[in-house]
Every structure is written in structure tokens, then in C-alpha cells.
Amino acid sequence: MIAHPIPYRGRFAPSPTGPLHFGSLVAATGSFLEARSRGGEWLLRIEDVDAPRCSAAAADDILRTLDAFGFAWDGEVVWQSRRDAAYAAALDRLRKAGRVFPCACTRRELADSAIAPDGAAIYPGTCRDGLPPGRGARAWRLRVGDARIAFDDAIQGRIESDLARDAGDFVLLRADGLHAYQLAVVVDDAEAGITDVVRGADLLTSTARQIYLQQCLGLPTPAYAHLPVAVNTAGEKLSKQTRAHALDVAQPVPDLSAALAFLGQRPPPELAAATVPELWRWAVASWRLDRVPRGPAPGPVA
């Protein structure tokens, strides 16, 4: 019997904390083109699990912007805020397997901990062997033990991580009762059958944690490709916090062309006067992942 390859299925998963900006467009463009150029599906997930930071207005704006820029997704939009039961079930499986533990530590108590590459505090293991006397659980953490994760990123190359050194036991259920990003992403990708994750290199430090969590839950691991991240002239990642400009839905072609150029695709000058569908037809036919610059940030964006 001939084994048939699993059909490609990618996704774009913005958080509705503000309007889409050029950095968002780079991530959406790269993931969309890799999926379409390989004859695959491209799904859309709104990552609004962090409810206090998200808004319905921002989510609506994201959908309108993607539509104006010619992105066509497959199937229904998935909303993390509606999937709490799936995350709770996954956490319960981990509890029964003894892979998670309750933690009473506050942020203030962890303030003197070592700092991980992504700027977060590395958990020192305070509650790993039991809660301190008189303290109640505030969060639940995944035990990482001596786990070492290695994977081959299609753009960034070989990535290796010692989880105890780089992250420590990380939170799956927050003190405010919300499920953490790492758990939600892993559960959602598995349920959607995502085969390939193409996203910004700002999330590269999360990937080893997500792979380990996939292993703990017995879930498949997608292939990963982390795109360079657009930064401003101060070297800061474009984001709401760094006051990145919202995309102009009235004139999508210039920003789309700039995103393609940023990703090493170099659209020809005559496409400057193209329509959105014409630009996408060229982009899908011409897309080459091996032209994408390696490295987290190839240079500032004006």
C-alpha cells in the first residue's frame, strides 16, 4: 500500500489586542503563502484566551483588515475564548498523569528569579514538591524535569533548549483562572490538525515548551518555520506597545508588496499598480521559503 502524505494545514492566529500592523502582515503573509503554495489549507484562529487584554472591537477590526488585504481562510474562525472546556480537559489529563503541580508563588516572590531568554522569570521550583504550609494554589505549572527539546526550524535552523534552564516549570493555569497561552495553542493546533506552523521568530522561545507539552499530552508535533520579525528604528518589535501603525485597508497593495519584499520575495516593479488578487496570484506562484531571511530581525521598518 502506498502511504499518502498528510495534507498541509497551516494557520494564522492573531491576538485581538489592537489593530493589525506591518509585523502582523508579515506573519500572515508568510503563513498564507506557504500554505497556498503547497496546495494546503490556511485556518484562522483568534487567540483571545487572555480576555483582559483582548476586545471584540479589535477582533472585528482584524477580520475586516484580513478581508481587505485579500486573505481567504478555510472553514470557520476559531475563537479561543469559546474553547475553555477543551483546555480544562487537557489540564485534567496532565493532573491525572502527575505532570502538573499547584503553585502558590506570586509575581513579587519570583521577582529575584533568573530571567529567561524571552524576559520571563525562570521558575525556581519553590512549590514543585508541595505547597508551603498555609498556602493555597494560585496557578498550575507543568513539570519540565530534565527535558531537552531539539527541532529543525525551516528558516532558523537547528534549535535546542534545556527547558529547566530556559524556562523552568511553566504555567498552564493562571492565578486569575485563565488557561495559559502555551496550553491553548497546543490543544488548538492538535484539534485543528495543524501540520505546519509558520509564525514570527518572536515566538521561537515558546516552541520548545509547546513541543514538550505536545509530548506530555501525546499529541503530534507540527513542522515549524519562524519568520524574521519586523522592528522599528529603535530595534523594538512592531506591536501595540511600540505604537506600530495600523494597516491602511484603503491601500493594501503597498503594504502587501512591502511584506513580500521583507520576506525576500521581491515582487517586480510592474506589480506596484496591480490589484490585490493580481498580487496574490504572483505571490503564490513565486513563493519560496528558502528566500526568507534567516535571523530574528533583518532590519528596521520605517
N, C-alpha and C positions, 0 to 999 in steps of 0.2 A: 504494500500500500504506500502511495506517495504522500508524504507529510506536507500539508499546505501551511504556509506561513500565516501567523495571526495577522489579521488586517490592522493597519496602522490606525491608532486612535490617539489624537492629541487633545490639548485643551488650553484655554486661556482663563485665568482665574483672578480677576481684579478685586481689590477690596474697595468698597464704596465709602471711602473717607474723604473724597473730593473728586474733582473732575479729572478725566484722563489728560495726561501731558505727554511730552515727547518721549520720555522714558517708558511710559506705558505703551505708547505706539510702537516703539522698538520691540518690546516683548511680544505684543500682539502680532506684529508683522512677521517676526521670526517664527513663532509657533504656527501661525496660519499657513505660511508658505511651505514650511517643512511638511505639514500635514497634506496640503493640497498637491504639492509636487510629487508626493509619494502615493497619491490616489487614496488618501485616508480621510477619516472624519476629523472634524475640529469642533470640540464641545465648548460651551461657555458656562462657567460656574461663578456665581457672585459670592465671594468669601466674606460674608457678613457675620461670621461667628462671634467676632469681637463687637458685640452690639453697642457698647457705649461709644465706640469710635466711628460707627457707621451710620448712614442715614438713607432713608428711602429716596430722598431727592437726589442724592449723589448716585444711587444705583440707577434711577431713571435716566439721569444725565449720561451715565456710562453707556447704557443701551442705545440711546439716541446717537451718541457720538460714534459708536461702532457701526451703526447702520449708515450714518452719513459718510463714513470712510470706506464703505463697501465690504465690510466684514460680514460674511454669511456663515452662521454656525448651524450645526446639525442638532436636531432634537430640541427639547425644551431646555430653557435655562434652569440650572440647579442653584438653589439658594441654601447656603449652609445654615441659616437661621431656622430652616424648616426640617433640619436633619438631626436634631438633638438626640432622638431615640437611637439612631444608628451609632452615634458616638458613645452614648451611655452603654450600649450593648457591648461595644468593643472594649471599653474600660472594664466592664464586669468580667469579661473573658480574661483580661490581664490580672484582675484581682484574684480570680479563682486559680490562676496559674502561679500566683505568688510573685508576679513580676513587677508589681507596683506597691508602694507603701505610702501611708499618710504622713504628711509633713506639717509641723506647727510653726515653721520659721516665717518670720516677717521679712519684708524687704530691708528694714533697718538692721535686722540681725545678720543679714547676708551682705551688708554694705562693705565689709572688710574682706570679702572673698576675692580670690583671684578672678581676673577678667578674661572671658573667652574671646576668641577672635572676632565674634560679632558684637562685642561690647557688653554682653550679659554677664552676670555673676556666675561663676562656676560653683555649683553646689558642693559644700564641703562634707556632706554625709551626716549632718547632725542627727537626723531622725531615721536614718536608714535601718537601725537595729531596734527601733521602738520610739514612741513619743516620750519626751521628757515628762516627769511626774507633774500632774496637774495641768497639762497642756492638751488641747484638743486639736484635731486635724483642721488645717486651713486649706490644704491642697493635697493632691496625689501626684507622686512622681514615679517615673519609670526607672528601675534599677539598670544601670549600664554595666556594672561589674568591670571586667577587663576587656570589654568588646572593642575590637578594632575593625573598622569598616574601610574597604577599598573598592573603588569603582573607576571605570574609564569613562570620562566625560567626552562627548563627541567634539567639543570645542576646547575645553580647558585641559584635556589630557588626564593622566593618572592622578587621582585624588585619594589620599589616605588620611584616616582620622583615628586617633585614640580617644574614644568618647569620654573616658574619665578625665583625661587631660584637657580636652577641647570643649566639653560641655558639662560634664557631671550628670548626675541623675536629674532628668528634666521633667518639667511639669506637664501633666496631661489633663488635670482638672484644676482650674484656678481657684484662688481663695474666694472670688466673687461668684463661684458656682458655674462659670462658663467653661466649656471644654476648650482646650488649648489648640492653637493653630496646627501644631505638629500632628496631633491625633486626628483632627478634622480632615486635613489634607490626605493623610494616608488612607483613611476609611473611604473618603470620596473617590480618590483615584482608583482604588481597588474595585469599588462597586460600579464605577463607570467603565471599567475595563480599559483604563488608560495604558497604552503600551509605550508611549514616549512622552517625556516631559521636556519641553523647551521653554525656558524662562530666564530671567535675569540672573547674572552672576552674584547679585546681592543676596540671593537665596542659596548660594553654594554651601554656606556653612550649615544650613539646615538639612542638606541632603543626606549626610551620614546618619543623622538622627532618624530621619524618615526611613532610610533603608533598614536600620536596626529595628525600628518599630514594626516595619513590614515583616521582618523575620520573626519577631516575637508573636505576631498575630497570624503567622503562616500565610501571608499574602504575597502575591508576585511583586517583583521589583521592576519598574519600567526602565527603559533606557533614558539617559539624561544628557541634555545639552544646555549649557549655561551661556547665554548671550552676554556680550560686553554691556556694561551699564553706562547710560548717558549721565554725565556730570556737568555741573556748571563751572564757571571760570575759577571758582574757589576750590574746585575738586570735590564738591559735595554732590551726592546722588540727587538727581532731579526728583522732587517729591513735593507734597503739600507743605511739609515743614520747611523746605528750602525755597518756597514760593515759586515753584515751577509754573510757567504759563499754561493755561488750559489750551487744548487744541481748538483750532478755528474750524468749526463744522461747515462754514460757508465756503472755505477754500481748502479742501482736503488734499489736493494733488501736491502742492509744495511740501507739506509735511510728510506725506507718504513717500515722495521722492527722496526727501532728506533721510527718512528712516531707512530706506533701501540702501542709500549711499553709506550711511553709518554702519550698516551690516555688510559692507563690502561688495554690494551687488552692482553699483554704478549704472543706473539707468541712462540710456543715450539722451543727448540734449533735446532731440525732437519730441521726446515724451513730456517735455515741460508743458506742452499745450494739449496733452492727452486728457481724455475723460477718466474718471475713476475706473470704470470697467476696462478701458484700454490699458491703463497702467497695471492693473491686476493681471490681465492676460499675459502681458510681457513678463511680469514678475514671477508668476507661477512657472512659465515655460523656461525662464532663465535662472531660477533659484539654484544656488549651490551653497550648501552648508560649509564646505571647505574654504569658501571665500570670506567667511565671517572672521573678523579679527579675534585673535586669542588674547586673553587678558581681561581683567575685570572692567577696565575703563580705558578705551583707546584715546580719548581726548575730550576736552570740554565742548559743550554745545552752546551756541550763543543764545 
